[in-house]
Each structure stands twice: as C-alpha cells, then as structure tokens.
Amino acid sequence: MPGKNAEIIVVAPFKEFLVEFKPLEANPLLLVDHCTGAKYCECHIAAQMLIKFGTTDVPLDPEDQSEYRANREIVENAPAYEQMLSDAKQGRTFSNIVAEYNKDFDPDHPIKIIGGQHRFQAIRMALEEGINKNHGLKLYFELNTDQRLDVQLISNTNIAISRDLFDRMQETVRGPELRDWCQKVGLLQNGKDFTDRRVGGGIISVQLARTFILNYFAGKSIDSKKFKLIDTSPILSVTGQRDVEWEKLLSENSKIWSDIKLEKAGKEFVRLIDAQRAAFSKQKSKGRVPPDYASKALNMAVVAAWSYVAGVLNGNEIRLSRHYALADAPGKDPLNAAALASGKHKTDPENYRGLGYRTDAKERSRMAELFFLQAEEGKGITKASIDVAIAEYHAKLAILEVEKLKAKA
C-alpha cells in the first residue's frame, strides 16, 4: 500500500512506459514535484532496455531549437569517469539517472537522458561486454520547457554544472535571439552553440556575448566629450546566475536584435579577432610567441573595453572608423600583445603581467582608456600609448576621488 503522503496519479505516457519497459518495481508510483508541477516516477530497468531505447542527444527546447543541446559533453579523460567505466564492467549498478519519457521527438529513443550521461555511457560500454544489470531512473513525464530546464539544472548540480553551461541553458530557454545574433555577426559559426565549458581561444561563452552587448549600450549612454571626466568602467556580465543587468537591457531595448550599428560593431570586432589570430598563425606554429597572444582579443577585459568604446563613439563616425581600423594592418599584431604585456604602473603588484591578462575593473578601465586614446589619431597601439592610457586611468581615479570628497564636504 502506498504511504499516506504518496499521490496516486496516472497519465497516458506513464501507463505506456510500464507496459513497454516492465520495470523491476511491480507498481511504481507516479509522483508530483510540487515546486514545478513536474510528474515523475522512480524505478529500475535493465541496461539492455535502457541503452536500446535511451539517448543523451536531448534538446532543451525540442519544438523551437531542436538542433541545440542542453547536456554537457562527455569528459572522457576525467579520473572519476574512468573509474565509472571500470566499475560498470565489474557489475556496478547505478541509480538516480535522470531522464524524460517522451516520444514527440526521436520516438525510437523515448528515454531522453537529462542527467547522468557519463553513467549512461559507462552502462553502454559494460553492456557491450555482456554486463546487463538493472539501473535506477528518475523518469519524468509530460515536461514543458520550463520544467525541463529545472530538471536539467537540478540533475547537473550533482556534477558541479559549469557556469557556462548554466548560462547557455538560460539563454536557450529565453530564446534563440542571442545565439542567432552571434552567428549573424560571426562570433559563432552557423549551427554552433555557445560553449558549455570555457577553453582558451575556443568557442565563445554566453558571458562574452552578453558582455559585448551590455558594454556597447553602456558606452552609448555617455557623452564622448566627457569621457576623460567621468567614470568609464566597462562591466562584465555575471555568469552562473541570473543576470539582472542583461534582463533589464533586453526589456528596455525591444529592437536590440535589429540594431544596425550594434551589428556593425559585432562584425568589426570579429575582424579584430581574426586579424589578431592571423598575425600569429605562423609564429604560433613555430613556438616563437606566447600562445595567448593569438587569442588576446578574446580576453574579457579587451572584449568589454573595445565594445564600450565602440558604443561611446557611435555618434562620431571619424573616430569610430579609426577604432574599427585597428584590425586593418595586414600581417601585424593589431593589439600589440608584447607591448601590452610590458604595460605597468608603479602601483601594480610584482606579479602583474601587463594589460590583457586580467579581467578585473581596473584592467577593463585601462583598456577602455587605451582604445579611446587610439581612436583619437588612429595610429595603432604602441608602448607610448599604453603608458599614456595607464597614466590617464590613474589621473581620472584621482579626479573622481576628489569629486567624491567634495560631495561629502
């Protein structure tokens, strides 16, 4: 008999599952998660059935964004995963594999693995060696998109979901607009999604894309003639949590995805990324320069500051063209990474490696000063301009501090 707190409910897919899969439990209960209203049961089925009818190729939004996945990729070289493979081949039974029973898409594989793809793969490889054990599922039925996201987040918490994957899942639920925009300007290749874990010089993150757009509009909001007199600190989009500033920007700018000048800025920044990589393509293969030089444009401080200045100069076509022209010197390092590495102020700690390595507020502000200064004459980034930009940043700090003291007096 079920306990007094159990809820006996029935839905057609649940009945269908019981008939088709014949779980180890004779009469599993279909329960409700009162936080979201999601319906689920907990049961065990044989590995042979799980692998034959299960899949980890699961979209978060199968109706509108079926080509993009919420699951993280298998980390094959992780010691814990290697141990998992070994255990499975010795008859280990796994539990709490989170899945959804759904035949609306890929009906040949109705068990969609939402959490536990590493265990699923271990079970698959053990089955190939004749190990057919019963494994535990937490199986959901009739999930909507919001419930599916909730289940994704909860199930991945057990494996320390990366911040980048969290951000990507949140954007997928919000809609395809940010991804489509990044593909349109070239920050993402067509058909590619944002990264689920950051790798230097690899696919961009949601945080990078949000940071670029947030700073463009932050820069647009200030008067370029007052740049040297006011706080001009670019920001970073928060990651791994709700980004209130991003949500506010979207709510206040209904035409953001059709903004021609923003699109132009995005495409120009891609030119800078490509020019920076091209400058080191041959040297990099010969090991002549530090490997991060080629991807210097993707440093978050550089991204934030470059976009911020593009926004500041959006009404000044001459200076904006100089800002964009930074990518035009063929074969040359447009960001002058070696000179950035030598840029330093007397107040910097001994372990400071120069501009373009850190991402803190000071780094972002210094880079903004440098890009703004470069756009005055368009002569590129030099050791002298780096020194001036750093000096101007500290002079501005002093002015702003004086103004604060005056306000308190």
C-alpha positions as CSV (number, residue, x, y, z in Angstrom):
1,M,0.0,0.0,0.0
2,P,1.3,3.5,-0.7
3,G,2.2,5.8,2.2
4,K,-0.2,8.4,3.2
5,N,1.9,11.2,1.5
6,A,2.0,9.4,-1.8
7,E,-0.1,10.7,-4.7
8,I,-1.7,8.2,-7.0
9,I,-2.0,9.9,-10.3
10,V,-2.0,8.5,-13.8
11,V,-1.0,9.9,-17.2
12,A,-1.1,8.0,-20.5
13,P,2.7,8.1,-21.1
14,F,3.3,6.6,-17.7
15,K,0.9,3.7,-18.5
16,E,2.7,3.2,-21.8
17,F,6.1,3.1,-20.2
18,L,5.0,0.4,-17.7
19,V,3.7,-1.8,-20.5
20,E,6.8,-1.3,-22.8
21,F,9.6,-1.4,-20.3
22,K,8.3,-3.6,-17.4
23,P,10.4,-2.0,-14.7
24,L,11.7,-4.1,-11.8
25,E,9.2,-2.5,-9.4
26,A,5.8,-4.1,-9.8
27,N,3.8,-0.9,-9.1
28,P,5.9,2.2,-9.2
29,L,4.0,5.4,-8.2
30,L,3.8,8.5,-10.4
31,L,4.6,11.5,-8.1
32,V,4.5,15.2,-8.4
33,D,7.3,17.7,-7.7
34,H,5.3,20.5,-6.0
35,C,8.0,23.1,-6.8
36,T,7.3,22.9,-10.5
37,G,4.4,20.5,-11.0
38,A,6.6,18.0,-12.9
39,K,5.4,14.4,-12.8
40,Y,7.9,11.6,-12.3
41,C,8.5,8.0,-11.1
42,E,11.5,6.2,-9.6
43,C,12.2,2.8,-10.9
44,H,14.8,0.3,-12.3
45,I,15.1,-1.1,-15.8
46,A,17.6,-3.4,-17.4
47,A,20.7,-2.0,-19.1
48,Q,19.7,-3.7,-22.4
49,M,16.4,-1.8,-22.5
50,L,18.0,1.5,-21.3
51,I,20.7,1.5,-23.9
52,K,18.4,0.3,-26.8
53,F,15.7,2.9,-26.1
54,G,17.7,5.7,-24.4
55,T,19.7,8.7,-25.8
56,T,21.8,11.5,-24.5
57,D,21.2,13.6,-27.6
58,V,18.5,15.7,-26.0
59,P,17.5,19.3,-26.9
60,L,16.3,21.6,-24.1
61,D,13.7,23.1,-26.4
62,P,12.7,20.4,-29.0
63,E,10.0,22.5,-30.6
64,D,11.8,25.7,-31.5
65,Q,15.5,25.0,-31.0
66,S,15.8,21.2,-31.6
67,E,19.3,21.5,-33.0
68,Y,20.9,22.8,-29.8
69,R,21.7,20.7,-26.8
70,A,21.5,21.3,-23.1
71,N,23.6,18.4,-21.9
72,R,27.3,19.0,-21.3
73,E,29.8,16.9,-23.4
74,I,31.3,13.7,-22.1
75,V,34.6,14.4,-20.3
76,E,36.4,11.2,-21.3
77,N,39.7,12.0,-19.5
78,A,38.2,12.6,-16.1
79,P,39.6,10.2,-13.5
80,A,36.1,9.8,-12.0
81,Y,34.7,8.8,-15.4
82,E,37.5,6.3,-15.9
83,Q,36.6,4.7,-12.5
84,M,32.9,4.7,-13.5
85,L,33.7,2.7,-16.7
86,S,35.8,0.2,-14.7
87,D,33.0,-0.2,-12.0
88,A,30.3,-0.7,-14.6
89,K,32.3,-3.5,-16.2
90,Q,32.5,-5.2,-12.8
91,G,28.8,-5.2,-12.4
92,R,28.2,-1.8,-10.7
93,T,24.6,-0.8,-10.7
94,F,23.9,2.9,-11.0
95,S,21.0,4.9,-9.7
96,N,19.3,8.3,-10.0
97,I,19.9,8.6,-13.7
98,V,17.5,11.5,-14.6
99,A,15.5,11.1,-17.8
100,E,12.3,12.1,-19.6
101,Y,10.0,9.7,-21.3
102,N,9.0,11.4,-24.5
103,K,8.1,10.1,-28.0
104,D,7.3,13.5,-29.5
105,F,10.8,13.7,-31.0
106,D,13.1,10.7,-31.8
107,P,10.3,8.2,-31.0
108,D,12.8,5.3,-31.4
109,H,14.5,6.5,-28.2
110,P,11.8,7.6,-25.8
111,I,14.1,7.7,-22.8
112,K,15.8,11.0,-23.0
113,I,18.8,11.2,-20.6
114,I,18.8,14.6,-18.9
115,G,21.3,14.0,-16.1
116,G,23.7,11.1,-15.9
117,Q,25.2,10.9,-19.4
118,H,28.5,9.7,-18.0
119,R,26.8,6.8,-16.2
120,F,24.7,6.1,-19.3
121,Q,27.9,5.8,-21.4
122,A,29.5,3.5,-18.8
123,I,26.4,1.3,-18.8
124,R,26.6,1.1,-22.6
125,M,30.2,0.1,-22.6
126,A,29.6,-2.6,-19.9
127,L,26.7,-3.9,-21.9
128,E,28.9,-4.5,-24.9
129,E,30.8,-6.9,-22.7
130,G,27.7,-8.7,-21.6
131,I,27.0,-6.9,-18.3
132,N,23.2,-6.4,-18.2
133,K,22.3,-5.0,-14.7
134,N,19.2,-3.1,-13.6
135,H,19.8,0.6,-13.1
136,G,17.8,3.3,-11.3
137,L,15.9,6.0,-13.1
138,K,14.2,9.1,-12.0
139,L,11.9,9.3,-15.0
140,Y,9.8,12.4,-15.8
141,F,6.7,12.6,-17.9
142,E,5.0,15.4,-19.9
143,L,7.6,18.1,-19.1
144,N,7.2,21.6,-20.5
145,T,10.3,23.7,-21.4
146,D,10.5,25.4,-18.0
147,Q,10.2,22.1,-16.2
148,R,12.8,20.6,-18.5
149,L,15.2,23.4,-17.7
150,D,14.6,23.0,-13.9
151,V,15.3,19.3,-14.2
152,Q,18.4,19.9,-16.2
153,L,19.8,22.3,-13.6
154,I,19.0,20.1,-10.6
155,S,20.4,17.0,-12.2
156,N,23.6,18.7,-13.3
157,T,24.2,20.2,-9.8
158,N,25.4,16.8,-8.7
159,I,28.3,17.0,-11.2
160,A,29.1,20.7,-10.5
161,I,27.4,22.2,-13.5
162,S,29.7,24.8,-15.1
163,R,28.7,28.4,-15.2
164,D,29.0,28.5,-18.9
165,L,26.5,25.6,-19.3
166,F,24.1,27.3,-16.8
167,D,24.3,30.5,-18.9
168,R,23.7,28.6,-22.1
169,M,20.7,26.8,-20.7
170,Q,19.2,30.0,-19.5
171,E,19.7,31.6,-23.0
172,T,18.2,28.6,-24.7
173,V,15.0,28.9,-22.6
174,R,14.9,32.7,-23.3
175,G,15.0,32.0,-27.0
176,P,17.5,31.8,-29.9
177,E,18.0,35.6,-30.4
178,L,21.5,35.9,-28.8
179,R,22.8,32.8,-30.5
180,D,21.3,33.9,-33.8
181,W,22.9,37.4,-33.5
182,C,26.3,35.9,-32.7
183,Q,26.1,33.6,-35.7
184,K,25.0,36.5,-37.9
185,V,28.0,38.7,-36.9
186,G,30.4,35.8,-36.9
187,L,31.1,35.4,-33.2
188,L,29.7,31.9,-33.6
189,Q,29.8,29.7,-36.7
190,N,26.5,28.8,-38.2
191,G,24.8,26.0,-36.4
192,K,27.1,26.2,-33.4
193,D,26.0,26.8,-29.9
194,F,27.8,28.6,-27.0
195,T,30.4,26.7,-25.1
196,D,29.5,24.6,-22.1
197,R,32.9,25.0,-20.5
198,R,35.5,27.6,-21.4
199,V,38.6,26.7,-23.3
200,G,41.2,29.4,-24.2
201,G,40.7,30.5,-27.8
202,G,37.7,28.2,-28.3
203,I,34.0,28.7,-28.9
204,I,32.7,31.8,-27.1
205,S,30.6,31.8,-24.0
206,V,27.3,33.4,-23.3
207,Q,29.1,35.6,-20.8
208,L,31.3,37.0,-23.6
209,A,28.4,37.7,-25.9
210,R,26.4,39.4,-23.2
211,T,29.4,41.4,-22.0
212,F,29.9,42.7,-25.6
213,I,26.3,43.9,-26.0
214,L,26.0,45.3,-22.5
215,N,29.1,47.4,-22.8
216,Y,28.1,48.7,-26.3
217,F,24.9,50.1,-24.8
218,A,26.6,51.3,-21.7
219,G,29.1,53.2,-23.8
220,K,26.2,54.7,-25.9
221,S,24.7,56.2,-22.8
222,I,27.6,58.6,-22.1
223,D,28.8,61.8,-23.8
224,S,32.1,61.1,-25.5
225,K,33.1,64.7,-24.8
226,K,33.0,63.9,-21.1
227,F,34.9,60.6,-21.3
228,K,38.0,62.0,-19.6
229,L,36.0,63.4,-16.7
230,I,33.6,60.7,-15.7
231,D,33.8,57.1,-14.6
232,T,34.1,55.0,-17.8
233,S,34.4,51.5,-16.3
234,P,33.2,48.7,-18.6
235,I,31.3,45.9,-16.9
236,L,31.3,42.1,-17.0
237,S,28.1,40.1,-17.4
238,V,27.7,37.9,-14.4
239,T,27.9,34.2,-15.0
240,G,26.4,31.1,-13.4
241,Q,23.4,33.1,-12.0
242,R,20.6,35.3,-13.1
243,D,22.0,38.4,-14.9
244,V,19.7,41.3,-13.8
245,E,21.5,43.9,-16.0
246,W,21.1,41.7,-19.1
247,E,17.4,41.2,-18.4
248,K,17.0,44.9,-17.9
249,L,18.8,45.8,-21.2
250,L,16.6,43.4,-23.1
251,S,13.4,44.8,-21.6
252,E,14.4,48.4,-22.3
253,N,15.6,47.7,-25.9
254,S,13.0,45.9,-27.8
255,K,14.8,46.4,-31.2
256,I,18.2,45.3,-30.0
257,W,18.5,42.4,-32.4
258,S,17.8,44.7,-35.4
259,D,20.2,47.5,-34.3
260,I,22.3,48.1,-37.4
261,K,25.1,49.9,-35.5
262,L,25.3,47.1,-32.9
263,E,25.5,44.5,-35.7
264,K,28.3,46.6,-37.4
265,A,30.2,46.7,-34.1
266,G,29.9,42.9,-33.7
267,K,31.2,42.3,-37.3
268,E,34.1,44.7,-36.8
269,F,35.1,43.0,-33.5
270,V,35.1,39.7,-35.4
271,R,37.6,41.3,-37.8
272,L,39.8,42.2,-34.9
273,I,39.7,38.6,-33.6
274,D,40.6,37.3,-37.0
275,A,43.4,39.8,-37.6
276,Q,44.9,39.0,-34.2
277,R,44.8,35.3,-34.9
278,A,46.2,35.7,-38.4
279,A,49.1,37.8,-37.1
280,F,50.4,34.8,-35.1
281,S,49.3,31.9,-37.2
282,K,52.8,31.2,-38.5
283,Q,54.7,32.2,-35.4
284,K,52.4,30.2,-33.2
285,S,53.1,27.0,-35.1
286,K,56.9,27.6,-34.6
287,G,56.5,28.3,-30.9
288,R,58.0,31.8,-31.1
289,V,55.4,33.7,-29.1
290,P,53.3,33.0,-26.0
291,P,50.2,31.0,-27.1
292,D,47.7,33.6,-25.6
293,Y,48.9,36.3,-28.0
294,A,46.8,35.0,-30.8
295,S,43.6,35.0,-28.8
296,K,44.3,38.3,-27.0
297,A,41.1,39.9,-28.5
298,L,39.0,37.3,-26.6
299,N,40.3,38.4,-23.2
300,M,37.2,39.6,-21.3
301,A,38.7,42.9,-20.4
302,V,39.5,43.5,-24.1
303,V,36.0,42.5,-25.2
304,A,34.4,44.7,-22.6
305,A,36.6,47.8,-23.3
306,W,36.5,47.5,-27.1
307,S,32.8,47.3,-27.2
308,Y,32.3,50.0,-24.6
309,V,34.4,52.4,-26.7
310,A,32.5,51.4,-29.8
311,G,29.4,52.5,-28.0
312,V,30.9,55.8,-26.8
313,L,32.0,56.7,-30.3
314,N,28.8,55.6,-32.1
315,G,27.9,59.2,-32.9
316,N,31.4,60.1,-34.1
317,E,32.0,58.4,-37.5
318,I,35.6,59.6,-37.9
319,R,36.8,58.3,-34.6
320,L,34.7,55.2,-34.8
321,S,36.3,54.3,-38.1
322,R,39.7,54.7,-36.5
323,H,38.6,52.4,-33.7
324,Y,37.4,49.8,-36.2
325,A,40.5,50.2,-38.4
326,L,42.7,48.7,-35.7
327,A,42.1,45.4,-37.5
328,D,43.3,46.7,-40.8
329,A,47.1,46.4,-40.6
330,P,47.8,43.2,-42.7
331,G,50.2,40.7,-41.0
332,K,50.7,42.9,-37.9
333,D,49.6,42.3,-34.4
334,P,46.7,44.8,-34.1
335,L,46.7,44.7,-30.2
336,N,50.4,44.7,-29.9
337,A,50.3,41.9,-27.3
338,A,54.0,42.2,-26.5
339,A,53.7,45.9,-25.7
340,L,50.5,45.2,-23.6
341,A,52.5,42.7,-21.6
342,S,55.0,45.3,-20.7
343,G,52.4,47.9,-19.7
344,K,52.6,48.5,-15.9
345,H,52.0,51.2,-13.3
346,K,54.1,51.9,-10.3
347,T,51.2,50.8,-8.1
348,D,50.9,47.4,-9.7
349,P,52.0,44.3,-7.8
350,E,55.1,42.4,-8.7
351,N,53.0,39.6,-10.2
352,Y,51.1,41.9,-12.6
353,R,51.7,40.6,-16.1
354,G,50.7,43.6,-18.1
355,L,47.5,44.6,-19.9
356,G,45.3,42.0,-21.4
357,Y,45.7,39.2,-18.9
358,R,43.4,40.0,-16.0
359,T,39.7,40.9,-16.2
360,D,39.0,43.0,-13.1
361,A,37.6,46.5,-13.2
362,K,41.0,48.2,-13.3
363,E,42.0,46.1,-16.3
364,R,38.8,46.8,-18.1
365,S,39.1,50.6,-17.4
366,R,42.7,50.8,-18.5
367,M,41.8,49.0,-21.8
368,A,39.0,51.4,-22.3
369,E,41.3,54.4,-21.9
370,L,43.7,52.8,-24.4
371,F,41.1,52.1,-27.1
372,F,39.6,55.6,-26.6
373,L,43.1,57.2,-27.0
374,Q,43.9,55.1,-30.0
375,A,40.8,56.3,-31.8
376,E,41.9,60.0,-31.4
377,E,44.6,59.6,-34.2
378,G,44.3,56.0,-35.3
379,K,48.0,55.3,-35.2
380,G,47.5,51.9,-33.5
381,I,48.6,50.6,-30.1
382,T,52.1,51.5,-29.1
383,K,54.2,51.3,-26.0
384,A,53.8,55.0,-25.6
385,S,50.0,55.0,-26.0
386,I,49.8,52.2,-23.4
387,D,51.8,54.2,-20.9
388,V,49.6,57.3,-21.5
389,A,46.4,55.3,-21.2
390,I,47.5,53.8,-17.9
391,A,48.6,57.3,-16.6
392,E,45.2,58.7,-17.7
393,Y,43.3,56.0,-15.9
394,H,45.1,56.8,-12.6
395,A,44.7,60.6,-13.2
396,K,41.0,60.0,-13.7
397,L,40.8,57.9,-10.5
398,A,42.3,60.8,-8.6
399,I,39.9,63.3,-10.1
400,L,36.9,61.1,-9.3
401,E,38.1,60.7,-5.7
402,V,38.4,64.5,-5.3
403,E,34.8,64.9,-6.6
404,K,33.6,62.3,-4.0
405,L,35.3,64.2,-1.2
406,K,33.9,67.5,-2.4
407,A,30.4,65.9,-2.4
408,K,30.8,64.8,1.2
409,A,32.2,68.2,2.4
